[in-house]
Amino acid sequence: MKDIVVSAIQMVSGDSVAHNLARARALLQQAAAGGAQLALLPENFAHLSGRGSYAVAETFAGIDDAGSEGSGGIRVGENRASAEQQPIQHALQRWAAELGIWLVAGSVALRERADGSATEGSRSRSACLVYDDRGRLRARYDKIHLFDVEVDDAAGRYRESASIEAGNAIRVASTPWGDLGLSICFDLRFPELYRALAMAGAEMLVAPSAFTHTTGQAHWMTLLRARAIENGCFVIAANQGGQHSPNRRTWGHSAIIDPWGQVLAEADEGEAVVTAKLEAETLARIRRQMPLLSMRRL
Protein backbone atom coordinates (compact mmCIF):
# COMPACT_ATOMS: atom_id res chain seq x y z
CA MET A 1 0.00 0.00 0.00
CA LYS A 2 1.03 3.63 -0.60
CA ASP A 3 0.01 6.72 1.37
CA ILE A 4 -3.24 8.25 0.14
CA VAL A 5 -5.56 11.13 1.10
CA VAL A 6 -9.21 10.07 1.05
CA SER A 7 -12.56 11.79 1.62
CA ALA A 8 -15.93 10.44 2.70
CA ILE A 9 -18.81 12.56 1.38
CA GLN A 10 -21.86 12.89 3.63
CA MET A 11 -25.14 13.98 2.04
CA VAL A 12 -28.83 14.47 2.82
CA SER A 13 -30.23 13.29 -0.51
CA GLY A 14 -33.88 13.69 -1.46
CA ASP A 15 -36.32 13.12 -4.35
CA SER A 16 -34.66 15.37 -6.92
CA VAL A 17 -31.87 13.64 -8.84
CA ALA A 18 -30.77 16.94 -10.38
CA HIS A 19 -30.44 18.61 -6.98
CA ASN A 20 -28.66 15.62 -5.47
CA LEU A 21 -26.16 15.48 -8.32
CA ALA A 22 -25.48 19.20 -7.97
CA ARG A 23 -24.79 18.79 -4.26
CA ALA A 24 -22.62 15.72 -4.83
CA ARG A 25 -20.50 17.60 -7.37
CA ALA A 26 -20.06 20.58 -5.04
CA LEU A 27 -18.96 18.34 -2.17
CA LEU A 28 -16.58 16.40 -4.43
CA GLN A 29 -15.06 19.68 -5.58
CA GLN A 30 -14.51 20.56 -1.93
CA ALA A 31 -12.85 17.18 -1.32
CA ALA A 32 -10.56 17.55 -4.33
CA ALA A 33 -9.61 21.09 -3.29
CA GLY A 34 -8.67 19.66 0.10
CA GLY A 35 -6.24 17.22 -1.46
CA ALA A 36 -8.35 14.07 -1.74
CA GLN A 37 -7.03 11.52 -4.22
CA LEU A 38 -10.00 9.19 -3.73
CA ALA A 39 -13.52 10.16 -2.64
CA LEU A 40 -16.47 8.03 -1.56
CA LEU A 41 -20.12 9.01 -2.05
CA PRO A 42 -22.83 7.55 0.23
CA GLU A 43 -25.43 4.96 -0.64
CA ASN A 44 -28.38 6.37 -2.62
CA PHE A 45 -26.53 9.64 -3.20
CA ALA A 46 -28.58 10.40 -6.34
CA HIS A 47 -32.01 9.59 -4.94
CA LEU A 48 -33.36 8.87 -1.47
CA SER A 49 -36.90 9.37 -0.23
CA GLY A 50 -39.56 7.89 1.99
CA ARG A 51 -41.32 6.44 -1.04
CA GLY A 52 -38.49 4.08 -1.98
CA SER A 53 -34.79 4.48 -2.52
CA TYR A 54 -34.58 2.92 -5.96
CA ALA A 55 -37.30 4.60 -7.99
CA VAL A 56 -34.58 5.90 -10.33
CA ALA A 57 -32.66 3.19 -12.19
CA GLU A 58 -30.39 3.28 -15.22
CA THR A 59 -29.12 0.79 -17.78
CA PHE A 60 -25.54 -0.26 -17.03
CA ALA A 61 -23.11 1.62 -19.28
CA GLY A 62 -20.43 -1.09 -19.08
CA ILE A 63 -16.74 -0.78 -18.37
CA ASP A 64 -13.87 0.50 -20.48
CA ASP A 65 -11.37 -2.01 -21.87
CA ALA A 66 -8.61 -0.30 -19.89
CA GLY A 67 -10.46 -1.12 -16.68
CA SER A 68 -11.13 -4.77 -17.45
CA GLU A 69 -8.23 -6.30 -15.53
CA GLY A 70 -9.57 -8.02 -12.43
CA SER A 71 -13.07 -6.72 -13.13
CA GLY A 72 -14.72 -9.95 -12.04
CA GLY A 73 -16.91 -10.60 -15.04
CA ILE A 74 -17.98 -7.03 -15.85
CA ARG A 75 -18.59 -6.76 -19.57
CA VAL A 76 -16.06 -4.64 -21.43
CA GLY A 77 -15.79 -2.60 -24.59
CA GLU A 78 -19.15 -0.87 -24.21
CA ASN A 79 -19.87 2.74 -25.08
CA ARG A 80 -19.42 5.17 -22.23
CA ALA A 81 -22.50 6.47 -20.46
CA SER A 82 -24.55 9.09 -22.27
CA ALA A 83 -25.93 12.24 -20.64
CA GLU A 84 -29.41 11.43 -21.97
CA GLN A 85 -29.72 7.71 -21.19
CA GLN A 86 -27.46 7.34 -18.14
CA PRO A 87 -27.25 10.79 -16.54
CA ILE A 88 -25.98 9.53 -13.17
CA GLN A 89 -23.21 7.36 -14.61
CA HIS A 90 -22.32 10.07 -17.13
CA ALA A 91 -21.97 12.61 -14.31
CA LEU A 92 -19.74 10.28 -12.30
CA GLN A 93 -17.41 9.70 -15.25
CA ARG A 94 -17.19 13.42 -15.93
CA TRP A 95 -16.55 14.42 -12.32
CA ALA A 96 -13.78 11.86 -11.83
CA ALA A 97 -11.98 13.07 -14.96
CA GLU A 98 -12.54 16.78 -14.32
CA LEU A 99 -11.42 16.62 -10.70
CA GLY A 100 -8.62 14.13 -11.32
CA ILE A 101 -9.68 11.83 -8.48
CA TRP A 102 -10.67 8.22 -8.07
CA LEU A 103 -14.39 8.25 -7.34
CA VAL A 104 -16.31 5.50 -5.55
CA ALA A 105 -20.02 6.01 -6.18
CA GLY A 106 -21.73 4.55 -3.12
CA SER A 107 -24.66 2.97 -4.90
CA VAL A 108 -26.37 3.42 -8.26
CA ALA A 109 -29.55 1.54 -9.18
CA LEU A 110 -28.92 -0.46 -12.37
CA ARG A 111 -31.43 -2.47 -14.39
CA GLU A 112 -28.84 -5.01 -15.53
CA ARG A 113 -26.45 -7.38 -13.84
CA ALA A 114 -22.73 -6.91 -14.43
CA ASP A 115 -22.74 -9.50 -17.23
CA GLY A 116 -25.47 -7.59 -19.07
CA SER A 117 -28.32 -10.00 -18.27
CA ALA A 118 -31.64 -8.60 -17.08
CA THR A 119 -32.55 -8.55 -13.41
CA GLU A 120 -35.55 -10.51 -12.17
CA GLY A 121 -38.91 -8.81 -12.70
CA SER A 122 -38.87 -5.07 -12.11
CA ARG A 123 -36.06 -5.15 -9.56
CA SER A 124 -32.71 -3.42 -10.02
CA ARG A 125 -29.22 -4.02 -8.65
CA SER A 126 -27.70 -1.67 -6.06
CA ALA A 127 -24.21 -1.20 -7.49
CA CYS A 128 -21.11 0.45 -6.07
CA LEU A 129 -19.09 1.81 -9.01
CA VAL A 130 -15.38 2.71 -8.97
CA TYR A 131 -14.05 5.28 -11.48
CA ASP A 132 -10.40 6.18 -11.98
CA ASP A 133 -9.05 9.70 -12.43
CA ARG A 134 -9.65 9.53 -16.18
CA GLY A 135 -13.32 8.72 -15.74
CA ARG A 136 -12.98 5.05 -16.61
CA LEU A 137 -15.11 2.54 -14.73
CA ARG A 138 -12.73 0.11 -13.04
CA ALA A 139 -14.97 -2.04 -10.83
CA ARG A 140 -18.58 -2.79 -9.92
CA TYR A 141 -19.92 -4.43 -6.77
CA ASP A 142 -23.59 -5.40 -6.37
CA LYS A 143 -24.96 -5.23 -2.82
CA ILE A 144 -25.25 -8.73 -1.37
CA HIS A 145 -27.13 -8.21 1.90
CA LEU A 146 -30.51 -6.48 1.59
CA PHE A 147 -32.14 -4.43 4.33
CA ASP A 148 -35.31 -6.43 5.10
CA VAL A 149 -35.86 -5.53 8.74
CA GLU A 150 -38.15 -3.86 11.25
CA VAL A 151 -36.84 -0.72 12.93
CA ASP A 152 -38.33 1.31 15.76
CA ASP A 153 -38.58 4.54 13.76
CA ALA A 154 -41.15 6.45 11.69
CA ALA A 155 -40.83 4.06 8.73
CA GLY A 156 -41.10 0.95 10.86
CA ARG A 157 -40.41 -1.62 8.17
CA TYR A 158 -37.85 -1.75 5.36
CA ARG A 159 -37.99 -4.26 2.49
CA GLU A 160 -35.17 -3.65 0.03
CA SER A 161 -35.73 -7.02 -1.61
CA ALA A 162 -39.06 -5.76 -2.97
CA SER A 163 -37.21 -3.50 -5.42
CA ILE A 164 -33.61 -4.77 -5.34
CA GLU A 165 -32.06 -8.01 -6.54
CA ALA A 166 -29.15 -9.15 -4.37
CA GLY A 167 -25.66 -9.55 -5.77
CA ASN A 168 -23.67 -12.74 -5.23
CA ALA A 169 -19.96 -11.91 -5.52
CA ILE A 170 -17.38 -9.96 -3.53
CA ARG A 171 -15.28 -7.36 -5.32
CA VAL A 172 -11.82 -5.92 -4.62
CA ALA A 173 -10.76 -2.99 -6.80
CA SER A 174 -7.11 -2.34 -7.60
CA THR A 175 -6.02 1.30 -7.20
CA PRO A 176 -2.61 2.99 -7.48
CA TRP A 177 -2.43 3.09 -3.66
CA GLY A 178 -3.64 -0.39 -2.75
CA ASP A 179 -6.55 -2.79 -2.98
CA LEU A 180 -10.01 -1.53 -2.10
CA GLY A 181 -12.72 -3.87 -0.76
CA LEU A 182 -16.23 -2.84 -1.76
CA SER A 183 -19.41 -3.11 0.31
CA ILE A 184 -22.69 -1.25 0.82
CA CYS A 185 -24.49 -0.31 4.06
CA PHE A 186 -26.28 -3.40 5.51
CA ASP A 187 -23.27 -5.51 4.50
CA LEU A 188 -21.59 -4.04 7.60
CA ARG A 189 -23.46 -6.50 9.81
CA PHE A 190 -21.93 -9.53 8.11
CA PRO A 191 -18.25 -9.85 9.14
CA GLU A 192 -17.64 -12.83 6.87
CA LEU A 193 -17.93 -10.54 3.84
CA TYR A 194 -15.12 -8.30 5.09
CA ARG A 195 -12.93 -11.24 6.06
CA ALA A 196 -13.32 -12.53 2.51
CA LEU A 197 -12.35 -9.09 1.15
CA ALA A 198 -9.31 -8.94 3.42
CA MET A 199 -8.24 -12.45 2.43
CA ALA A 200 -8.61 -11.39 -1.20
CA GLY A 201 -6.05 -8.64 -0.60
CA ALA A 202 -8.08 -5.63 0.52
CA GLU A 203 -6.10 -3.06 2.52
CA MET A 204 -8.86 -0.44 2.51
CA LEU A 205 -12.59 -1.08 2.92
CA VAL A 206 -15.39 1.25 1.82
CA ALA A 207 -18.83 1.33 3.42
CA PRO A 208 -21.16 3.74 1.60
CA SER A 209 -24.35 3.78 3.64
CA ALA A 210 -27.76 5.19 4.48
CA PHE A 211 -27.96 3.91 8.05
CA THR A 212 -31.19 4.92 9.75
CA HIS A 213 -30.90 7.30 12.69
CA THR A 214 -32.09 4.57 15.08
CA THR A 215 -29.75 1.80 13.93
CA GLY A 216 -26.88 4.18 13.33
CA GLN A 217 -27.05 5.64 16.80
CA ALA A 218 -26.94 2.13 18.26
CA HIS A 219 -24.46 0.31 16.02
CA TRP A 220 -22.78 2.43 13.30
CA MET A 221 -19.44 3.23 14.89
CA THR A 222 -19.18 -0.11 16.68
CA LEU A 223 -19.53 -1.96 13.37
CA LEU A 224 -17.10 0.29 11.51
CA ARG A 225 -14.38 -0.03 14.14
CA ALA A 226 -14.89 -3.79 14.41
CA ARG A 227 -14.50 -4.27 10.64
CA ALA A 228 -11.28 -2.22 10.72
CA ILE A 229 -9.78 -3.95 13.75
CA GLU A 230 -10.60 -7.56 12.95
CA ASN A 231 -9.29 -7.32 9.37
CA GLY A 232 -6.37 -4.94 9.86
CA CYS A 233 -7.77 -2.55 7.25
CA PHE A 234 -8.51 1.13 6.87
CA VAL A 235 -12.27 1.79 6.68
CA ILE A 236 -13.78 4.70 4.73
CA ALA A 237 -17.47 5.13 5.54
CA ALA A 238 -19.72 7.70 3.85
CA ASN A 239 -23.21 7.87 5.33
CA GLN A 240 -26.37 9.79 4.61
CA GLY A 241 -27.00 12.16 7.51
CA GLY A 242 -30.25 14.01 8.07
CA GLN A 243 -34.02 14.25 7.52
CA HIS A 244 -34.97 13.09 4.03
CA SER A 245 -38.75 12.92 4.41
CA PRO A 246 -41.25 12.82 7.29
CA ASN A 247 -40.56 9.10 7.81
CA ARG A 248 -36.89 8.85 6.76
CA ARG A 249 -33.98 10.08 8.88
CA THR A 250 -30.40 8.87 8.66
CA TRP A 251 -27.60 8.95 11.23
CA GLY A 252 -24.65 10.62 9.52
CA HIS A 253 -21.31 10.42 11.37
CA SER A 254 -19.35 9.50 8.26
CA ALA A 255 -15.89 8.40 9.35
CA ILE A 256 -12.41 7.27 8.37
CA ILE A 257 -10.86 4.65 10.66
CA ASP A 258 -7.40 3.11 10.83
CA PRO A 259 -6.60 -0.61 11.29
CA TRP A 260 -6.21 -0.14 15.05
CA GLY A 261 -9.78 1.16 15.27
CA GLN A 262 -8.73 4.77 15.78
CA VAL A 263 -11.17 7.28 14.27
CA LEU A 264 -9.04 9.57 12.10
CA ALA A 265 -11.92 11.87 11.13
CA GLU A 266 -15.68 11.97 11.74
CA ALA A 267 -18.63 14.15 10.74
CA ASP A 268 -21.76 14.96 12.73
CA GLU A 269 -25.09 15.32 10.90
CA GLY A 270 -25.83 17.20 7.67
CA GLU A 271 -23.66 17.61 4.59
CA ALA A 272 -19.96 17.15 5.22
CA VAL A 273 -16.63 16.24 3.69
CA VAL A 274 -14.48 14.08 5.96
CA THR A 275 -10.83 13.83 4.92
CA ALA A 276 -7.83 11.95 6.28
CA LYS A 277 -4.46 10.60 5.17
CA LEU A 278 -4.08 6.82 5.18
CA GLU A 279 -0.45 5.97 5.90
CA ALA A 280 1.03 2.77 4.52
CA GLU A 281 3.39 2.44 7.49
CA THR A 282 0.43 2.37 9.90
CA LEU A 283 -1.10 -0.56 8.03
CA ALA A 284 2.21 -2.42 7.78
CA ARG A 285 3.05 -1.90 11.46
CA ILE A 286 -0.33 -3.04 12.78
CA ARG A 287 -0.42 -6.09 10.52
CA ARG A 288 3.14 -6.96 11.53
CA GLN A 289 2.48 -6.60 15.26
CA MET A 290 -0.89 -8.37 15.15
CA PRO A 291 -1.03 -10.66 12.08
CA LEU A 292 -4.66 -11.65 12.50
CA LEU A 293 -5.21 -12.84 8.94
CA SER A 294 -2.43 -15.42 9.15
CA MET A 295 -3.46 -16.55 12.68
CA ARG A 296 -6.97 -17.70 11.72
CA ARG A 297 -8.00 -21.17 12.86
CA LEU A 298 -11.54 -21.40 11.48
C-alpha positions as CSV (number, residue, x, y, z in Angstrom):
1,M,0.0,0.0,0.0
2,K,1.0,3.6,-0.6
3,D,0.0,6.7,1.4
4,I,-3.2,8.3,0.1
5,V,-5.6,11.1,1.1
6,V,-9.2,10.1,1.0
7,S,-12.6,11.8,1.6
8,A,-15.9,10.4,2.7
9,I,-18.8,12.6,1.4
10,Q,-21.9,12.9,3.6
11,M,-25.1,14.0,2.0
12,V,-28.8,14.5,2.8
13,S,-30.2,13.3,-0.5
14,G,-33.9,13.7,-1.5
15,D,-36.3,13.1,-4.3
16,S,-34.7,15.4,-6.9
17,V,-31.9,13.6,-8.8
18,A,-30.8,16.9,-10.4
19,H,-30.4,18.6,-7.0
20,N,-28.7,15.6,-5.5
21,L,-26.2,15.5,-8.3
22,A,-25.5,19.2,-8.0
23,R,-24.8,18.8,-4.3
24,A,-22.6,15.7,-4.8
25,R,-20.5,17.6,-7.4
26,A,-20.1,20.6,-5.0
27,L,-19.0,18.3,-2.2
28,L,-16.6,16.4,-4.4
29,Q,-15.1,19.7,-5.6
30,Q,-14.5,20.6,-1.9
31,A,-12.9,17.2,-1.3
32,A,-10.6,17.6,-4.3
33,A,-9.6,21.1,-3.3
34,G,-8.7,19.7,0.1
35,G,-6.2,17.2,-1.5
36,A,-8.4,14.1,-1.7
37,Q,-7.0,11.5,-4.2
38,L,-10.0,9.2,-3.7
39,A,-13.5,10.2,-2.6
40,L,-16.5,8.0,-1.6
41,L,-20.1,9.0,-2.1
42,P,-22.8,7.5,0.2
43,E,-25.4,5.0,-0.6
44,N,-28.4,6.4,-2.6
45,F,-26.5,9.6,-3.2
46,A,-28.6,10.4,-6.3
47,H,-32.0,9.6,-4.9
48,L,-33.4,8.9,-1.5
49,S,-36.9,9.4,-0.2
50,G,-39.6,7.9,2.0
51,R,-41.3,6.4,-1.0
52,G,-38.5,4.1,-2.0
53,S,-34.8,4.5,-2.5
54,Y,-34.6,2.9,-6.0
55,A,-37.3,4.6,-8.0
56,V,-34.6,5.9,-10.3
57,A,-32.7,3.2,-12.2
58,E,-30.4,3.3,-15.2
59,T,-29.1,0.8,-17.8
60,F,-25.5,-0.3,-17.0
61,A,-23.1,1.6,-19.3
62,G,-20.4,-1.1,-19.1
63,I,-16.7,-0.8,-18.4
64,D,-13.9,0.5,-20.5
65,D,-11.4,-2.0,-21.9
66,A,-8.6,-0.3,-19.9
67,G,-10.5,-1.1,-16.7
68,S,-11.1,-4.8,-17.5
69,E,-8.2,-6.3,-15.5
70,G,-9.6,-8.0,-12.4
71,S,-13.1,-6.7,-13.1
72,G,-14.7,-9.9,-12.0
73,G,-16.9,-10.6,-15.0
74,I,-18.0,-7.0,-15.9
75,R,-18.6,-6.8,-19.6
76,V,-16.1,-4.6,-21.4
77,G,-15.8,-2.6,-24.6
78,E,-19.2,-0.9,-24.2
79,N,-19.9,2.7,-25.1
80,R,-19.4,5.2,-22.2
81,A,-22.5,6.5,-20.5
82,S,-24.5,9.1,-22.3
83,A,-25.9,12.2,-20.6
84,E,-29.4,11.4,-22.0
85,Q,-29.7,7.7,-21.2
86,Q,-27.5,7.3,-18.1
87,P,-27.2,10.8,-16.5
88,I,-26.0,9.5,-13.2
89,Q,-23.2,7.4,-14.6
90,H,-22.3,10.1,-17.1
91,A,-22.0,12.6,-14.3
92,L,-19.7,10.3,-12.3
93,Q,-17.4,9.7,-15.3
94,R,-17.2,13.4,-15.9
95,W,-16.6,14.4,-12.3
96,A,-13.8,11.9,-11.8
97,A,-12.0,13.1,-15.0
98,E,-12.5,16.8,-14.3
99,L,-11.4,16.6,-10.7
100,G,-8.6,14.1,-11.3
101,I,-9.7,11.8,-8.5
102,W,-10.7,8.2,-8.1
103,L,-14.4,8.3,-7.3
104,V,-16.3,5.5,-5.6
105,A,-20.0,6.0,-6.2
106,G,-21.7,4.5,-3.1
107,S,-24.7,3.0,-4.9
108,V,-26.4,3.4,-8.3
109,A,-29.6,1.5,-9.2
110,L,-28.9,-0.5,-12.4
111,R,-31.4,-2.5,-14.4
112,E,-28.8,-5.0,-15.5
113,R,-26.4,-7.4,-13.8
114,A,-22.7,-6.9,-14.4
115,D,-22.7,-9.5,-17.2
116,G,-25.5,-7.6,-19.1
117,S,-28.3,-10.0,-18.3
118,A,-31.6,-8.6,-17.1
119,T,-32.6,-8.5,-13.4
120,E,-35.6,-10.5,-12.2
121,G,-38.9,-8.8,-12.7
122,S,-38.9,-5.1,-12.1
123,R,-36.1,-5.2,-9.6
124,S,-32.7,-3.4,-10.0
125,R,-29.2,-4.0,-8.6
126,S,-27.7,-1.7,-6.1
127,A,-24.2,-1.2,-7.5
128,C,-21.1,0.4,-6.1
129,L,-19.1,1.8,-9.0
130,V,-15.4,2.7,-9.0
131,Y,-14.0,5.3,-11.5
132,D,-10.4,6.2,-12.0
133,D,-9.1,9.7,-12.4
134,R,-9.6,9.5,-16.2
135,G,-13.3,8.7,-15.7
136,R,-13.0,5.0,-16.6
137,L,-15.1,2.5,-14.7
138,R,-12.7,0.1,-13.0
139,A,-15.0,-2.0,-10.8
140,R,-18.6,-2.8,-9.9
141,Y,-19.9,-4.4,-6.8
142,D,-23.6,-5.4,-6.4
143,K,-25.0,-5.2,-2.8
144,I,-25.3,-8.7,-1.4
145,H,-27.1,-8.2,1.9
146,L,-30.5,-6.5,1.6
147,F,-32.1,-4.4,4.3
148,D,-35.3,-6.4,5.1
149,V,-35.9,-5.5,8.7
150,E,-38.1,-3.9,11.2
151,V,-36.8,-0.7,12.9
152,D,-38.3,1.3,15.8
153,D,-38.6,4.5,13.8
154,A,-41.2,6.4,11.7
155,A,-40.8,4.1,8.7
156,G,-41.1,1.0,10.9
157,R,-40.4,-1.6,8.2
158,Y,-37.9,-1.8,5.4
159,R,-38.0,-4.3,2.5
160,E,-35.2,-3.6,0.0
161,S,-35.7,-7.0,-1.6
162,A,-39.1,-5.8,-3.0
163,S,-37.2,-3.5,-5.4
164,I,-33.6,-4.8,-5.3
165,E,-32.1,-8.0,-6.5
166,A,-29.1,-9.2,-4.4
167,G,-25.7,-9.6,-5.8
168,N,-23.7,-12.7,-5.2
169,A,-20.0,-11.9,-5.5
170,I,-17.4,-10.0,-3.5
171,R,-15.3,-7.4,-5.3
172,V,-11.8,-5.9,-4.6
173,A,-10.8,-3.0,-6.8
174,S,-7.1,-2.3,-7.6
175,T,-6.0,1.3,-7.2
176,P,-2.6,3.0,-7.5
177,W,-2.4,3.1,-3.7
178,G,-3.6,-0.4,-2.8
179,D,-6.5,-2.8,-3.0
180,L,-10.0,-1.5,-2.1
181,G,-12.7,-3.9,-0.8
182,L,-16.2,-2.8,-1.8
183,S,-19.4,-3.1,0.3
184,I,-22.7,-1.3,0.8
185,C,-24.5,-0.3,4.1
186,F,-26.3,-3.4,5.5
187,D,-23.3,-5.5,4.5
188,L,-21.6,-4.0,7.6
189,R,-23.5,-6.5,9.8
190,F,-21.9,-9.5,8.1
191,P,-18.3,-9.9,9.1
192,E,-17.6,-12.8,6.9
193,L,-17.9,-10.5,3.8
194,Y,-15.1,-8.3,5.1
195,R,-12.9,-11.2,6.1
196,A,-13.3,-12.5,2.5
197,L,-12.4,-9.1,1.2
198,A,-9.3,-8.9,3.4
199,M,-8.2,-12.4,2.4
200,A,-8.6,-11.4,-1.2
201,G,-6.0,-8.6,-0.6
202,A,-8.1,-5.6,0.5
203,E,-6.1,-3.1,2.5
204,M,-8.9,-0.4,2.5
205,L,-12.6,-1.1,2.9
206,V,-15.4,1.3,1.8
207,A,-18.8,1.3,3.4
208,P,-21.2,3.7,1.6
209,S,-24.4,3.8,3.6
210,A,-27.8,5.2,4.5
211,F,-28.0,3.9,8.0
212,T,-31.2,4.9,9.8
213,H,-30.9,7.3,12.7
214,T,-32.1,4.6,15.1
215,T,-29.8,1.8,13.9
216,G,-26.9,4.2,13.3
217,Q,-27.0,5.6,16.8
218,A,-26.9,2.1,18.3
219,H,-24.5,0.3,16.0
220,W,-22.8,2.4,13.3
221,M,-19.4,3.2,14.9
222,T,-19.2,-0.1,16.7
223,L,-19.5,-2.0,13.4
224,L,-17.1,0.3,11.5
225,R,-14.4,0.0,14.1
226,A,-14.9,-3.8,14.4
227,R,-14.5,-4.3,10.6
228,A,-11.3,-2.2,10.7
229,I,-9.8,-4.0,13.8
230,E,-10.6,-7.6,12.9
231,N,-9.3,-7.3,9.4
232,G,-6.4,-4.9,9.9
233,C,-7.8,-2.5,7.3
234,F,-8.5,1.1,6.9
235,V,-12.3,1.8,6.7
236,I,-13.8,4.7,4.7
237,A,-17.5,5.1,5.5
238,A,-19.7,7.7,3.8
239,N,-23.2,7.9,5.3
240,Q,-26.4,9.8,4.6
241,G,-27.0,12.2,7.5
242,G,-30.3,14.0,8.1
243,Q,-34.0,14.2,7.5
244,H,-35.0,13.1,4.0
245,S,-38.7,12.9,4.4
246,P,-41.2,12.8,7.3
247,N,-40.6,9.1,7.8
248,R,-36.9,8.8,6.8
249,R,-34.0,10.1,8.9
250,T,-30.4,8.9,8.7
251,W,-27.6,8.9,11.2
252,G,-24.6,10.6,9.5
253,H,-21.3,10.4,11.4
254,S,-19.3,9.5,8.3
255,A,-15.9,8.4,9.4
256,I,-12.4,7.3,8.4
257,I,-10.9,4.7,10.7
258,D,-7.4,3.1,10.8
259,P,-6.6,-0.6,11.3
260,W,-6.2,-0.1,15.0
261,G,-9.8,1.2,15.3
262,Q,-8.7,4.8,15.8
263,V,-11.2,7.3,14.3
264,L,-9.0,9.6,12.1
265,A,-11.9,11.9,11.1
266,E,-15.7,12.0,11.7
267,A,-18.6,14.1,10.7
268,D,-21.8,15.0,12.7
269,E,-25.1,15.3,10.9
270,G,-25.8,17.2,7.7
271,E,-23.7,17.6,4.6
272,A,-20.0,17.2,5.2
273,V,-16.6,16.2,3.7
274,V,-14.5,14.1,6.0
275,T,-10.8,13.8,4.9
276,A,-7.8,12.0,6.3
277,K,-4.5,10.6,5.2
278,L,-4.1,6.8,5.2
279,E,-0.5,6.0,5.9
280,A,1.0,2.8,4.5
281,E,3.4,2.4,7.5
282,T,0.4,2.4,9.9
283,L,-1.1,-0.6,8.0
284,A,2.2,-2.4,7.8
285,R,3.0,-1.9,11.5
286,I,-0.3,-3.0,12.8
287,R,-0.4,-6.1,10.5
288,R,3.1,-7.0,11.5
289,Q,2.5,-6.6,15.3
290,M,-0.9,-8.4,15.1
291,P,-1.0,-10.7,12.1
292,L,-4.7,-11.7,12.5
293,L,-5.2,-12.8,8.9
294,S,-2.4,-15.4,9.2
295,M,-3.5,-16.5,12.7
296,R,-7.0,-17.7,11.7
297,R,-8.0,-21.2,12.9
298,L,-11.5,-21.4,11.5
